């Protein structure tokens, strides 16, 4: 039993064969997924997909790259959608300093607003971090995000920051990069993270794990992530699947 905690089945890469992709995931043992919405187009579709499958859920939030496009109207819209029974988290949100579409101050403002919203609706948050770790930790601390906690999505940073994330009530989620031959950091993190704070994901259609690197990712491939973590921790694949699924249930409040 596997739980892909972060997948974009609402992305255009899946428009033609989404149902087949989902069937392949179920056949591989991926019983649960969270489809993450991040803008005006993908948020409604995330909920629509979740409504169609009993074991698929949705997250609603605004991506930092597009922070400049977010208005107070969108924030109120997300707050309303958070009441939907299949919505289990707010996000993805955070900071992305790789692309320059949205100025840093606007990204931080939108990030803070979404954290406050998550606290208002009492939901965990999903953090997108690209080249912005220090600022993300500062904002989380200042906004007391520990109240709701959440996920450090596709964690690909130094193991030095793991404890700070854990101290703020966050889970560490690992995806395809943990399988990359030239990526030592996520492997180090995979061993260091306490088992009760570990999650797995694909971020499909992005970041396909080895041996599918460079191709379209899909939720069935989360099995490759679980297998690699099991190998690194000298545990069985079944143990990793069980504990990461239980962790996801606990975080998202799924019973």
Backbone bond lengths (Angstrom), bond angles and torsions (degrees), N, CA, C in turn:
res aa  C-N    CA-C-N  psi(-1)  N-CA   C-N-CA  omega(-1)  CA-C   N-CA-C  phi
1 X - - - 1.460 - - 1.523 109.47 -
2 X 1.328 116.43 122.66 1.455 122.03 -177.74 1.527 110.74 -125.45
3 X 1.336 115.82 151.95 1.459 122.41 -179.71 1.523 107.69 -128.93
4 X 1.341 116.78 109.91 1.463 121.76 174.25 1.520 107.05 -84.32
5 X 1.336 116.42 104.82 1.460 120.61 -171.74 1.528 114.16 -82.05
6 X 1.343 117.18 -2.92 1.470 118.40 -179.05 1.519 109.04 -155.90
7 X 1.332 115.70 104.90 1.462 120.74 179.84 1.528 108.79 -142.79
8 X 1.321 115.51 145.51 1.466 120.70 179.69 1.529 109.80 -109.97
9 X 1.307 115.84 66.16 1.466 120.17 174.49 1.520 111.22 -65.38
10 X 1.336 115.46 -11.93 1.466 122.29 178.00 1.525 112.11 -87.38
11 X 1.327 118.03 2.79 1.462 121.61 179.10 1.524 110.76 -79.80
12 X 1.327 115.17 154.66 1.468 119.67 -176.38 1.525 112.60 -62.48
13 X 1.327 117.00 -22.99 1.471 119.80 179.51 1.525 112.37 -63.41
14 X 1.342 117.48 -16.06 1.464 121.08 -179.11 1.529 113.01 -110.52
15 X 1.314 117.56 7.28 1.464 119.58 -175.45 1.527 112.77 -60.60
16 X 1.328 117.76 -33.76 1.459 120.05 -173.68 1.522 113.94 -88.20
17 X 1.330 117.94 -24.06 1.476 118.58 -173.96 1.528 113.38 -140.34
18 X 1.334 116.12 31.23 1.463 119.46 -175.70 1.527 113.06 -56.28
19 X 1.313 117.95 -46.37 1.460 120.59 -177.76 1.524 112.04 -61.71
20 X 1.329 116.93 -38.05 1.460 120.50 177.87 1.529 111.00 -67.08
21 X 1.332 115.94 -38.83 1.462 120.95 178.11 1.529 110.15 -62.29
22 X 1.315 116.09 -42.75 1.468 120.59 179.09 1.521 110.83 -65.49
23 X 1.310 116.92 -41.51 1.471 120.48 178.07 1.522 111.30 -61.57
24 X 1.324 117.03 -40.78 1.471 120.68 178.30 1.525 110.68 -63.22
25 X 1.321 115.48 -39.18 1.464 119.18 178.74 1.523 110.81 -63.24
26 X 1.324 116.27 -48.89 1.469 119.79 179.28 1.530 110.73 -59.27
27 X 1.328 116.88 -40.35 1.472 121.18 -178.95 1.519 111.80 -66.86
28 X 1.342 116.94 -23.42 1.467 121.55 -179.49 1.523 111.84 -88.12
29 X 1.326 117.01 -6.71 1.462 120.45 -179.46 1.507 114.28 102.87
30 X 1.339 116.72 6.80 1.464 120.57 175.73 1.519 107.55 -85.25
31 X 1.314 116.14 97.42 1.463 120.71 -172.75 1.525 113.02 -88.07
32 X 1.345 116.76 -23.63 1.461 120.40 -175.17 1.530 110.27 -133.50
33 X 1.324 115.45 148.15 1.466 121.16 177.83 1.526 109.08 -148.41
34 X 1.333 115.14 154.35 1.463 121.88 167.91 1.527 107.42 -118.80
35 X 1.329 115.73 117.66 1.465 121.56 176.76 1.524 107.50 -88.22
36 X 1.317 116.06 123.82 1.461 121.12 -172.68 1.531 110.90 -101.22
37 X 1.332 115.21 121.84 1.458 121.28 174.37 1.509 110.27 -94.76
38 X 1.335 117.14 148.98 1.470 118.94 -174.28 1.523 113.86 -143.66
39 X 1.355 118.17 3.54 1.463 120.36 175.65 1.527 109.23 -161.73
40 X 1.328 116.33 -174.03 1.472 121.29 -175.52 1.526 113.33 -58.36
41 X 1.322 116.86 -35.09 1.462 120.45 -176.79 1.526 112.67 -82.92
42 X 1.326 116.50 -41.68 1.470 119.38 -171.52 1.523 114.13 -84.21
43 X 1.321 117.91 -24.21 1.471 120.19 -178.08 1.536 111.95 -65.68
44 X 1.341 119.46 -51.44 1.473 118.40 178.87 1.524 112.56 -60.83
45 X 1.333 116.42 -35.72 1.465 119.76 -178.55 1.528 110.99 -70.04
46 X 1.320 117.38 -33.95 1.465 120.60 176.36 1.532 110.32 -59.99
47 X 1.325 115.88 -45.09 1.462 120.43 179.31 1.526 110.57 -67.01
48 X 1.315 116.88 -41.27 1.468 121.31 179.39 1.522 111.37 -58.94
49 X 1.324 116.74 -43.72 1.474 120.73 178.75 1.525 110.00 -65.29
50 X 1.336 116.51 -43.13 1.470 120.41 -179.90 1.525 111.68 -61.62
51 X 1.320 116.12 -33.99 1.469 119.79 179.56 1.532 112.07 -68.05
52 X 1.317 116.57 -24.27 1.463 121.13 -175.55 1.524 113.70 -84.11
53 X 1.344 116.84 -18.76 1.468 121.02 -175.87 1.525 109.95 -132.03
54 X 1.320 115.86 130.00 1.468 120.56 -175.54 1.525 112.74 -61.43
55 X 1.331 117.92 -33.68 1.464 120.61 -173.82 1.530 113.30 -104.13
56 X 1.326 116.43 15.26 1.462 120.66 174.26 1.527 108.71 -112.08
57 X 1.331 115.28 133.41 1.457 121.76 -177.38 1.532 109.79 -120.79
58 X 1.316 116.99 175.65 1.458 121.37 -177.06 1.522 111.47 -130.80
59 X 1.336 114.93 152.88 1.459 122.78 169.60 1.525 106.90 -124.48
60 X 1.327 116.19 145.26 1.463 120.73 -177.06 1.528 109.90 -128.01
61 X 1.326 116.00 126.84 1.453 120.09 -179.62 1.513 110.69 -169.75
62 X 1.338 115.94 -174.48 1.466 120.54 -175.45 1.522 109.66 -125.55
63 X 1.329 115.14 123.90 1.460 121.63 -175.54 1.534 111.09 -68.27
64 X 1.339 117.67 139.73 1.471 119.82 -177.46 1.522 114.63 -62.95
65 X 1.330 117.72 -30.64 1.467 119.54 178.79 1.528 110.74 -59.12
66 X 1.338 115.88 -33.40 1.465 121.43 -178.15 1.529 112.55 -101.53
67 X 1.317 117.19 19.04 1.463 120.57 -176.98 1.520 112.53 -56.36
68 X 1.301 116.71 -33.77 1.462 121.14 -177.95 1.531 111.94 -64.33
69 X 1.318 117.42 -20.71 1.463 122.20 -178.99 1.529 113.28 -90.89
70 X 1.329 117.09 -7.32 1.469 119.37 -174.91 1.525 111.34 -85.48
71 X 1.330 115.48 132.67 1.466 121.68 178.22 1.530 109.66 -113.83
72 X 1.321 116.68 172.57 1.466 120.69 175.72 1.522 110.79 -62.61
73 X 1.317 116.15 -28.47 1.466 120.58 177.59 1.531 110.66 -63.39
74 X 1.332 115.87 -42.13 1.467 119.79 178.08 1.523 111.02 -64.89
75 X 1.308 116.11 -38.48 1.461 119.81 179.98 1.529 110.70 -62.81
76 X 1.328 116.38 -42.90 1.468 120.57 177.82 1.529 110.76 -65.46
77 X 1.322 115.49 -36.82 1.468 121.48 177.87 1.526 110.75 -62.14
78 X 1.320 116.45 -45.52 1.460 120.83 178.54 1.527 110.55 -63.30
79 X 1.315 116.29 -39.55 1.470 119.93 178.08 1.524 111.21 -60.79
80 X 1.313 117.44 -40.91 1.467 120.95 178.10 1.526 111.04 -66.05
81 X 1.325 116.18 -43.25 1.465 120.31 -179.25 1.526 112.17 -66.40
82 X 1.322 116.29 -25.95 1.470 120.02 179.43 1.524 112.16 -63.02
83 X 1.329 116.80 -17.36 1.471 121.00 179.22 1.526 111.79 -78.04
84 X 1.325 116.80 -14.05 1.462 120.50 -178.62 1.528 109.88 -62.14
85 X 1.342 117.98 136.21 1.473 120.49 -175.56 1.528 115.01 -62.76
86 X 1.323 118.35 -20.17 1.465 119.81 179.78 1.534 113.30 -95.59
87 X 1.326 117.15 -2.18 1.465 120.49 176.56 1.523 109.20 -86.56
88 X 1.347 116.32 125.48 1.467 120.37 -173.32 1.528 113.68 -120.12
89 X 1.335 117.77 -4.34 1.466 119.62 -178.86 1.525 110.18 -159.99
90 X 1.338 115.01 161.11 1.457 121.53 174.18 1.536 107.80 -106.12
91 X 1.305 116.25 124.39 1.458 120.28 -178.31 1.514 110.73 146.87
92 X 1.325 119.33 167.92 1.433 118.15 21.47 1.517 110.53 -93.19
93 X 1.315 114.90 147.92 1.460 123.32 -179.12 1.517 107.72 -138.98
94 X 1.319 116.01 171.48 1.464 117.97 176.32 1.510 112.18 143.64
95 X 1.339 115.66 -142.50 1.461 122.33 -178.77 1.522 109.73 -136.85
96 X 1.326 115.52 139.36 1.461 120.95 178.44 1.524 108.20 -135.54
97 X 1.331 115.57 105.67 1.460 120.64 -177.27 1.526 112.30 -97.19
98 X 1.324 116.58 6.99 1.463 119.67 178.61 1.524 110.77 -78.78
99 X 1.332 115.65 -44.83 1.462 120.87 178.67 1.530 109.06 -96.35
100 X 1.323 116.75 154.46 1.465 119.28 -173.95 1.528 113.38 -114.58
101 X 1.329 118.20 23.07 1.466 120.05 -179.72 1.523 111.48 -65.37
102 X 1.338 116.94 -43.46 1.466 121.44 -176.60 1.528 110.25 -112.35
103 X 1.331 117.91 124.14 1.472 121.06 177.99 1.527 111.79 -56.97
104 X 1.318 115.63 150.49 1.466 120.52 -175.38 1.531 112.73 -58.94
105 X 1.326 117.49 -39.44 1.461 119.41 -177.98 1.526 111.42 -66.09
106 X 1.339 116.30 -35.64 1.468 119.89 177.09 1.528 110.44 -69.99
107 X 1.326 116.77 -41.14 1.466 120.26 176.15 1.528 110.94 -57.34
108 X 1.315 116.39 -45.97 1.467 120.04 -178.52 1.521 111.33 -64.01
109 X 1.322 116.30 -40.81 1.465 120.42 179.41 1.529 111.43 -61.88
110 X 1.324 116.72 -46.77 1.456 121.31 179.40 1.531 110.61 -65.85
111 X 1.314 117.04 -38.13 1.468 122.55 176.48 1.532 110.02 -60.00
112 X 1.327 116.85 -48.68 1.461 121.05 -179.32 1.541 111.34 -61.99
113 X 1.319 116.27 -42.58 1.465 120.27 179.98 1.527 111.50 -61.10
114 X 1.332 116.27 -38.39 1.463 119.03 -179.04 1.532 111.90 -73.86
115 X 1.314 116.69 -33.71 1.472 119.05 175.08 1.529 109.36 -63.07
116 X 1.331 116.53 -44.40 1.468 120.32 179.94 1.524 110.80 -63.67
117 X 1.317 116.25 -37.31 1.459 120.57 176.19 1.525 110.47 -63.12
118 X 1.318 117.12 -45.09 1.465 121.20 -179.75 1.530 110.99 -60.78
119 X 1.325 116.09 -39.24 1.463 119.67 177.33 1.530 110.56 -66.20
120 X 1.322 116.42 -36.70 1.465 121.33 179.97 1.532 111.02 -65.11
121 X 1.344 116.47 -41.34 1.469 120.14 -177.98 1.525 111.64 -95.49
122 X 1.339 116.43 0.78 1.469 123.18 177.31 1.528 112.25 56.48
123 X 1.338 115.27 58.14 1.468 121.38 177.98 1.522 110.27 -130.43
124 X 1.332 117.12 147.09 1.466 120.07 176.02 1.525 110.86 -66.92
125 X 1.324 115.86 160.05 1.460 120.65 -178.70 1.529 110.59 -115.66
126 X 1.336 115.14 152.14 1.464 121.49 178.63 1.517 107.78 -112.46
127 X 1.333 116.03 120.12 1.461 121.81 -171.78 1.527 111.90 -99.66
128 X 1.334 114.60 125.83 1.460 123.06 169.93 1.520 107.50 -99.15
129 X 1.325 116.71 124.22 1.456 121.51 -178.17 1.518 109.42 -131.87
130 X 1.316 115.77 119.48 1.457 119.14 172.82 1.525 109.37 -134.47
131 X 1.332 114.17 108.86 1.467 121.95 177.74 1.530 111.91 59.65
132 X 1.344 116.44 35.76 1.472 119.40 -175.21 1.531 112.63 -144.40
133 X 1.314 117.70 27.18 1.468 120.68 -170.54 1.519 113.56 -57.17
134 X 1.316 117.62 -49.94 1.464 120.72 -176.39 1.535 110.96 -59.74
135 X 1.313 116.84 -44.13 1.467 120.23 -179.01 1.530 111.03 -68.69
136 X 1.317 117.31 -37.32 1.471 120.26 178.41 1.523 110.57 -62.88
137 X 1.317 116.49 -46.21 1.469 119.66 179.94 1.529 110.58 -63.33
138 X 1.320 116.84 -37.15 1.469 120.61 178.67 1.527 111.08 -64.02
139 X 1.337 116.83 -46.28 1.461 120.60 -179.97 1.529 110.43 -64.40
140 X 1.312 117.52 -44.39 1.471 120.79 179.44 1.528 110.93 -59.18
141 X 1.340 115.91 -40.81 1.465 120.86 179.60 1.528 110.73 -66.40
142 X 1.326 116.14 -47.44 1.464 120.59 -176.63 1.524 112.01 -66.48
143 X 1.332 117.03 -32.62 1.461 120.81 -179.35 1.528 112.80 -90.86
144 X 1.332 116.07 3.81 1.468 121.48 -179.85 1.533 111.30 52.13
145 X 1.342 115.25 48.05 1.467 120.93 -180.00 1.528 111.92 -65.22
146 X 1.318 116.95 -12.33 1.466 121.31 177.64 1.525 111.41 -56.84
147 X 1.316 116.42 -26.46 1.472 120.82 -179.69 1.522 112.16 -57.15
148 X 1.327 115.87 -36.37 1.467 119.45 -178.45 1.521 112.66 -110.90
149 X 1.345 117.39 -26.24 1.453 120.28 -178.41 1.518 111.69 63.28
150 X 1.318 115.07 -162.92 1.457 118.23 179.83 1.505 112.91 155.52
151 X 1.338 115.37 -144.98 1.468 121.91 -173.39 1.520 110.92 -127.63
152 X 1.310 115.92 132.74 1.453 121.23 164.78 1.525 105.43 -86.77
153 X 1.328 114.42 97.09 1.462 121.98 -171.11 1.526 111.90 -71.03
154 X 1.327 115.20 133.10 1.464 123.00 178.36 1.532 110.74 46.63
155 X 1.306 115.37 55.71 1.465 121.25 -175.52 1.521 110.13 -59.66
156 X 1.326 115.44 123.45 1.462 120.06 -178.09 1.524 110.04 -140.39
157 X 1.336 114.81 36.28 1.449 121.04 -177.83 1.529 109.60 -112.53
158 X 1.296 115.00 -179.34 1.452 120.63 -179.44 1.525 111.36 -62.99
159 X 1.314 115.75 147.68 1.459 121.05 175.73 1.531 111.12 -64.61
160 X 1.330 116.18 -17.28 1.470 120.61 -179.37 1.530 112.29 -62.73
161 X 1.329 116.99 -25.01 1.460 120.60 -177.01 1.534 113.09 -93.35
162 X 1.319 116.60 -7.17 1.466 120.01 -174.25 1.528 111.79 -59.32
163 X 1.325 116.49 -46.17 1.462 119.08 -176.15 1.524 111.94 -63.16
164 X 1.329 116.75 -37.15 1.467 119.76 177.85 1.522 110.60 -61.81
165 X 1.324 116.54 -38.34 1.465 120.77 177.79 1.530 110.59 -67.54
166 X 1.308 116.48 -44.23 1.463 120.72 179.69 1.530 110.53 -61.68
167 X 1.314 116.18 -40.24 1.468 120.89 -178.60 1.524 111.68 -64.11
168 X 1.348 116.60 -23.01 1.460 119.99 178.92 1.525 111.97 -98.78
169 X 1.329 115.71 18.74 1.473 120.90 172.01 1.527 112.74 74.70
170 X 1.353 116.22 32.86 1.452 120.15 179.43 1.524 112.19 -108.20
171 X 1.320 113.83 147.23 1.461 121.64 171.28 1.521 108.38 -91.80
172 X 1.312 116.30 154.43 1.460 122.64 177.69 1.530 108.35 -106.87
173 X 1.319 116.20 120.21 1.458 120.79 -178.80 1.524 110.33 -109.33
174 X 1.316 115.72 131.00 1.458 121.74 -178.67 1.521 110.58 -114.00
175 X 1.328 114.79 142.95 1.456 120.42 -179.71 1.512 111.79 -127.04
176 X 1.331 116.20 -150.94 1.451 122.90 -174.60 1.515 116.32 -49.90
177 X 1.350 120.22 -39.16 1.469 120.05 -177.27 1.530 114.43 -56.87
178 X 1.325 118.67 -22.96 1.463 119.48 179.05 1.529 110.96 -65.28
179 X 1.332 116.74 -18.36 1.474 120.76 179.96 1.525 112.30 -95.12
180 X 1.348 117.55 -9.26 1.463 120.21 -176.13 1.533 110.16 -71.08
181 X 1.319 116.07 137.05 1.468 120.30 -177.30 1.523 111.80 -67.03
182 X 1.333 117.77 -28.79 1.465 120.96 -176.60 1.523 112.17 -103.29
183 X 1.332 117.54 28.70 1.472 121.47 -177.43 1.535 110.30 -127.29
184 X 1.338 117.65 83.01 1.470 119.82 -178.09 1.521 114.42 -72.69
185 X 1.344 117.91 -29.80 1.468 120.12 -174.00 1.526 113.28 -61.01
186 X 1.357 119.72 -52.92 1.466 117.95 -179.86 1.529 113.44 -62.60
187 X 1.324 117.10 -28.40 1.473 119.69 176.74 1.525 110.51 -67.17
188 X 1.323 115.64 -41.69 1.465 120.45 177.03 1.525 110.43 -62.41
189 X 1.316 115.98 -43.07 1.466 121.40 179.44 1.528 110.49 -64.67
190 X 1.320 117.19 -40.28 1.466 121.73 -178.10 1.520 112.03 -58.45
191 X 1.313 116.27 -31.80 1.464 121.02 179.38 1.523 111.24 -83.45
192 X 1.324 116.00 -32.98 1.468 121.11 -173.30 1.528 113.84 -79.34
193 X 1.320 117.81 -36.99 1.465 120.95 -173.31 1.529 111.14 -62.94
194 X 1.335 118.42 131.67 1.471 119.91 175.16 1.530 110.22 -57.61
195 X 1.302 116.78 141.29 1.465 120.83 -176.04 1.523 112.58 -55.61
196 X 1.329 116.55 -34.56 1.467 119.00 -176.11 1.531 112.76 -79.05
197 X 1.348 117.18 3.19 1.473 120.83 176.59 1.530 111.91 -123.67
198 X 1.310 117.35 16.07 1.459 122.17 -175.11 1.530 111.31 -101.58
199 X 1.334 115.42 133.51 1.467 122.01 175.28 1.523 109.06 -130.57
200 X 1.339 116.07 162.30 1.461 121.11 176.57 1.523 109.70 -126.63
201 X 1.340 115.42 156.68 1.456 120.47 -177.20 1.521 109.55 -160.31
202 X 1.335 115.59 171.99 1.464 119.89 172.92 1.515 112.35 -112.55
203 X 1.338 118.69 -35.97 1.461 123.39 -167.88 1.530 109.61 60.89
204 X 1.322 116.43 24.78 1.465 120.97 179.25 1.522 109.74 -57.07
205 X 1.327 116.73 140.66 1.476 129.67 15.21 1.520 114.88 -88.70
206 X 1.332 117.89 11.43 1.462 121.51 -175.85 1.527 111.51 -98.05
207 X 1.316 117.02 163.67 1.468 124.37 169.58 1.532 114.05 55.65
208 X 1.316 116.97 48.72 1.465 120.22 178.44 1.527 110.42 -60.86
209 X 1.324 117.29 136.48 1.463 120.46 -179.82 1.528 112.34 -73.02
210 X 1.313 115.83 159.96 1.460 122.13 171.72 1.535 109.04 -59.21
211 X 1.314 121.00 135.99 1.467 129.76 10.66 1.532 113.58 -95.91
212 X 1.337 117.45 18.33 1.465 120.67 -178.39 1.524 112.91 -102.03
213 X 1.317 116.51 12.50 1.461 121.20 -177.21 1.528 110.64 -53.49
214 X 1.330 115.70 133.52 1.450 121.15 -179.94 1.516 114.06 93.33
215 X 1.328 116.20 -12.95 1.462 120.91 177.82 1.531 109.21 -98.78
216 X 1.318 116.41 176.07 1.458 119.87 175.58 1.527 109.63 -66.03
217 X 1.303 116.24 128.48 1.459 121.07 176.33 1.529 109.39 -81.98
218 X 1.322 116.93 155.47 1.460 120.81 174.09 1.519 109.38 -150.50
219 X 1.338 117.55 159.74 1.467 120.26 -170.75 1.532 114.97 -59.30
220 X 1.330 118.12 -26.12 1.468 119.93 178.08 1.529 111.14 -58.61
221 X 1.340 116.10 -27.31 1.467 119.93 -175.61 1.523 113.11 -76.33
222 X 1.322 118.09 -4.53 1.475 118.67 176.39 1.526 110.28 -63.33
223 X 1.325 116.30 -20.71 1.465 120.54 175.53 1.526 110.87 -61.07
224 X 1.337 117.02 -37.16 1.464 121.24 179.25 1.532 110.83 -66.69
225 X 1.324 116.06 -34.92 1.464 120.65 176.68 1.531 109.87 -65.84
226 X 1.328 116.33 -46.72 1.463 120.81 -179.97 1.528 111.07 -62.35
227 X 1.321 116.37 -40.76 1.470 120.25 -179.98 1.527 111.68 -63.50
228 X 1.329 116.62 -41.27 1.468 119.93 179.85 1.528 111.25 -67.16
229 X 1.328 117.15 -41.85 1.469 119.75 178.46 1.523 110.33 -64.79
230 X 1.319 117.50 -40.03 1.471 121.26 177.14 1.524 110.23 -59.42
231 X 1.315 115.74 -42.73 1.476 120.42 178.80 1.523 110.64 -63.13
232 X 1.322 116.91 -45.97 1.464 121.60 -177.45 1.521 112.05 -64.97
233 X 1.334 116.07 -33.86 1.469 120.49 -177.10 1.524 112.42 -95.57
234 X 1.328 116.74 1.23 1.456 121.98 -178.27 1.531 110.92 56.10
235 X 1.316 114.25 48.24 1.462 122.36 177.50 1.521 108.42 -125.29
236 X 1.324 116.23 170.88 1.456 119.22 176.82 1.533 109.47 -83.07
237 X 1.318 114.93 152.63 1.462 121.20 175.63 1.529 110.46 -56.78
238 X 1.331 116.04 -40.17 1.466 120.83 -179.14 1.529 111.39 -62.98
239 X 1.331 116.44 -38.80 1.468 119.82 179.11 1.520 111.49 -64.76
240 X 1.338 116.21 -43.50 1.467 120.07 179.21 1.521 110.25 -64.23
241 X 1.319 116.60 -42.98 1.460 120.08 178.40 1.512 112.04 -59.94
242 X 1.322 116.02 -44.58 1.470 121.28 -177.56 1.529 111.27 -65.05
243 X 1.325 116.95 -49.21 1.463 119.50 -174.13 1.533 111.33 -70.29
244 X 1.327 118.10 -38.88 1.468 119.01 -179.44 1.526 111.03 -70.17
245 X 1.318 117.04 -32.47 1.463 119.92 176.33 1.527 110.43 -68.74
246 X 1.318 116.73 -43.81 1.472 120.58 177.80 1.528 110.88 -61.98
247 X 1.326 116.39 -38.98 1.472 120.19 177.91 1.522 110.93 -62.31
248 X 1.339 115.92 -42.71 1.464 119.93 179.72 1.525 111.04 -64.74
249 X 1.326 116.73 -42.17 1.485 120.38 176.36 1.526 110.09 -56.22
250 X 1.325 115.43 -45.97 1.468 120.70 -177.18 1.537 110.67 -64.46
251 X 1.316 117.65 -46.60 1.444 120.99 -178.65 1.511 112.26 -64.09
252 X 1.321 117.10 -47.41 1.472 121.78 -175.19 1.523 113.45 -84.59
253 X 1.323 118.07 -4.73 1.460 120.33 179.96 1.503 113.28 69.84
254 X 1.329 117.20 32.88 1.464 121.83 179.63 1.521 109.30 -91.56
255 X 1.307 116.19 131.77 1.469 120.04 -179.15 1.522 110.90 -119.93
